[in-house]
Amino acid sequence: MATLVKKFGGSSVSTPENIHNVVDRVLHEKKPEDKIVIVVSAMGDSTDELLDLAQRVTTEMPKREMDVLLATGEQVSIALVAAAFCSKGHPAVSLTGFQAGIRTSDFHTKATITNVFAERVIRELANGKIVIVAGFQGLDQNGDITTLGRGGSDTTAVAIAAGINADYCEIYTDVDGVYSADPRIVAEAQKMQEITFGEMLELARLGAGVMQPRAVEYGEHNGVAIHVRSSFHEELGTIIREEYTVQEKNFVIRGVAHDTNVAKIAVKGVPDQPGIAYKLFSALANANVDVDMIIQSVRDIEGSIDILFTVTKTDLVEATSIVELLKEEMGGFTFDVGINVAKVSIVGAGMLGSPGIAAGMFGALADAKINIAAISTSEISVSCLIKESDVKAAVNAIHTHFFPK
């Protein structure tokens, strides 16, 4: 007997036929005593359709009302999936995120899960039901509906798995697992049997779309092993866990990630004095704007500094307005924005103590005649900011260097 959480994305439940395919697969794989929770996203492109609907009503939709609107997409899915199980003779019950005990912060449209009270889920499982939970949503301390941002259903699934002490959390996707690069861009990308939480978190944070970073982080903090596998066949995918348990080829680099949802803001001529960086980045943090690459340079002669940083394109309007307000308040600096940029990164715990890794990446980009606008590093990653139009060539060049045939 096992307790399993299975997450299916929007494409897996996009039509009645696909819903029945999901149900058939779950029942086919289910052993008699297994306890199953299924987390689903909104059907197909319905989230985008709801966003378009909001835009047609008003260009300034309040974020609280946006969450109320977007949460309806998953509620359609859970009702239909539960009904499909019942039609095949297996009892099932649908639960919204807040009925399933998902509690969140109050940052509307980008909330984070703060706690899971899974008693209702456990009770329904004990009664022999398959439980269908709406991903992507929860309830904040004010009793308001919140949503978790793009990919939030992954986080819901891992959080529920932690809340019910599940044996595994399975994330079903349109790829076979976690690859050394996006297989849609790099034909020679290699599927991994396993990857550590730390490496997967860094890949996800740097653009690998197969998993949401918060889902990986939640899994690491709560010891939930995550199995990323295909929605279209039953072969094993990639296990994300604390440590490796199989002997794979010891690549120093585990993967190459890329991110085109990037914009850069260059603040120029800021006074070179204590507290300036804090003032800028605390204002961005208070608005829940995620900042990634940060590069500061000093103008010794002028007594001022330049600061370049990146945000997601979805946060660009808010970030720009914050910088504009600081400019009006402080004066004395200028800034410009760039949107035709992208980030390419290498990730691997093996790069610690391995000289020449960064040089290898820079050399691969140089050979491909790709210019680097900015560089940032962590203990297990190196990232470069480049032109968006160079992404495919950059990822292939870097992958060929580190993963030769």
Phi, psi and omega in degrees: 000138179223152172252119188233143170246129182237125180252130177241131182279181185299324180292331180288337181238028188285340180221162175303322179296316179294324177299315179295327176296318178298313181298314180299319181295315181299314181292327179293320183275341186289131172272155189309321185263003181295144173252126189237130168244133178244128175252129183234153174266179175291153184295125171050237182262023187294329177296317177296324179293323177292321176298318178296320178299316178299319181297327180286337178276314180201144177276356180233058179296124176302139185297326178298315180289329176298318179296318178300318180292308186295329181296340180292334181300312179292330180292328173296314183299312186296323180295318182290320180293317178299318179296324179294320176297315181298324181293339179260013173086013178244124181297137180212158179219139178263141178227133171292170180302317181285331173293330179278358174093017179280117178248140189226173169289176183256025174277094183298141182075346178216043182289157174244148180285128180256334181195160176228121175250091194266019184302319181296319178298313181299320180295317181293322177297320179296334178274008174086014183262149165278131185257126180252117185249138175286122176282173166077001188216161177196199182227133179268182185293344177269000183081016180264146174291137176231160173237160193257007182086170181306135181079008185295340178294329174301314181294320176304314183298314181293321179295317177297319179301318177294320183293330181253006180058050182290155178287325180210153168242120182255125179252112181268128184227181178270006172240168188279351183162206178264128183249164178292345172196170178296114183295345176283345180250322182246110184296330183269011180303141185250132177283138179265142172287319182217158172207147181282158177304315183300314180292319180293322179297318180293318177299315181295318180297330184265009170123351179294107190284358184293335179220147174279134182307318183295329178294316179296317179299317179295321178297318180295315183293334184247006176065036180261112176291136184243128178251111178267120186214169185283144174283347192255348176208173188259011179291154177295147179253239180237132177265127174259119183211180186294314183222159178289142176240354178240158180266095174264164176303134189277074175288136175293320178257132181267335182192162175241121181248156174218154183215118177259356177273058188229141171226149179245146175235123180249112179262124189239137175078031177285140179306133180276083182211157182300142174093352183292311180298320178300316182299317181293307189280336173289324177296319177293318180296320180296335177268007179062035176266120179282131177246137181250262183295132176228123180229126180241136176230149185255134171262095186300319185291317186272351181067033180223172181229158172247140178232123174250135176213162180243149174225171173286152179299328180292338178261000190296317182299315181293319180296319180296319180295325178293315179296322178297319178296319178294324177297317179295324182285317186265322183068175172080004175222163176237167174208154174224163187236140175233130182247343182270050182234166178208167181237132172241143187217151168246145183225137175176127177297338181290347180287343175297122180077014178242090182299149175094356181294309180299317179300322178298319178295314181296322179295320178298320178291321179297317179298329178273006179058044179249124182278145179255125181269330181199155182226139171221155183223158167226186181297330185234020180206156170227131181236144177233138174266126184224179174291142180300325182293345182265003189301308185300314180296321181294312182298317179294319180295316180293316181297319179298323180293315185269339179233066182296150180293000000 
